[in-house]
Amino acid sequence: MTVIINGSSATLPGDPRVSLLDFLREHLHLSGTKKGCDQGACGACTVLVDGERILSCLALAVQFDGRQVTTIEGLSDDAGLHPLQQAFIEHDGFQCGYCTPGQICSAIGMAAEAKRGLPSHVSADLTAEVTLTREEMQERMSGNLCRCGAHNGIIDAIRETVVAGMAA
């Protein structure tokens, strides 16, 4: 069984109990994805699977046979940083940086959800086109905690890239 991690094939672990987070960090040595609470409450472990955000601490690696997993390491390329990574720098969207990889992966997934028209808890009209207001973005990113208080910079970075259409 194999999974595609950041464009490269990787053999899944033989032990079906290994979480996707532990597989990424301990087996593949991709340390960008962070282990925060290990209970799905903080969002530090957020990665993209086939473009959708998931909490890798709550998922078993074997569930992703044949699927595409993108971590923070897979967002940049030889041309440079992903636009959202650059926006985090420009808007001071991090202090300690521990939550940053999960925040960025989550924001990319959030933008894709909004483009698909998925409403959030604060969406006034569940059938209307999604408008990513500040309140909408804050609600949609509420599963990713920042203990340092960089929330304003994070939302500003997301707003700049989503409005510019670069986060998808």
C-alpha positions, -999 to 999 in steps of 0.1 A, spaced: 0 0 0 13 34 -10 3 70 -5 15 101 -24 31 126 0 40 160 -16 42 144 -50 63 114 -40 52 78 -34 56 64 1 50 29 14 25 29 42 35 14 75 27 -22 82 12 -14 116 -24 -2 109 -24 17 142 1 44 131 -16 78 128 -10 98 96 7 124 118 32 99 133 38 84 98 47 119 84 69 129 114 85 96 126 86 75 94 91 101 67 108 128 88 85 155 76 86 177 108 66 206 94 33 190 105 32 196 142 19 174 170 0 197 193 -27 182 214 -28 148 197 -65 149 203 -79 169 173 -85 200 193 -57 224 182 -53 220 144 -15 221 145 -15 187 126 -37 199 97 -27 186 63 -45 184 30 -57 150 16 -69 153 -20 -72 190 -14 -94 187 18 -81 196 52 -79 169 79 -65 165 113 -37 140 108 -35 131 145 -70 116 142 -64 97 110 -47 63 105 -21 64 78 -35 32 62 -67 50 54 -50 70 27 -38 42 4 -36 57 -31 -45 92 -20 -26 125 -23 -14 141 10 1 176 10 20 189 40 34 223 46 66 211 29 47 203 -3 33 238 -7 64 256 -18 84 247 -49 115 257 -68 98 290 -78 94 299 -41 69 300 -13 32 294 -18 14 328 -19 -2 321 15 32 313 31 45 346 18 14 364 30 19 350 65 54 366 65 41 399 52 12 401 77 31 388 107 8 358 108 30 340 133 50 345 164 63 312 177 54 296 144 42 263 159 7 265 146 17 281 113 19 249 92 -15 238 103 -30 273 99 -17 275 63 -29 240 53 -62 247 69 -66 280 52 -60 265 18 -86 238 25 -110 264 39 -107 285 7 -115 254 -14 -146 246 8 -158 282 3 -154 280 -34 -175 248 -34 -202 268 -16 -200 250 17 -217 272 44 -203 277 79 -220 281 113 -222 319 107 -235 318 72 -267 337 71 -281 320 41 -272 284 36 -281 285 -1 -263 317 -10 -229 320 -25 -202 321 2 -187 354 9 -155 351 29 -160 380 53 -137 384 83 -163 368 105 -167 338 80 -129 333 79 -126 335 117 -154 309 121 -139 286 94 -105 288 110 -117 284 146 -104 248 147 -68 261 144 -56 276 176 -28 302 180 -16 305 215 6 335 207 -22 358 196 -13 362 159 -50 358 148 -53 392 132 -22 386 110 -34 351 101 -68 364 90 -52 393 71 -29 369 53 -57 346 44 -79 375 33 -52 389 10 -46 355 -7 -82 344 -9 -93 378 -23 -65 376 -48 -76 341 -57 -42 326 -50 -50 302 -21 -67 276 -41 
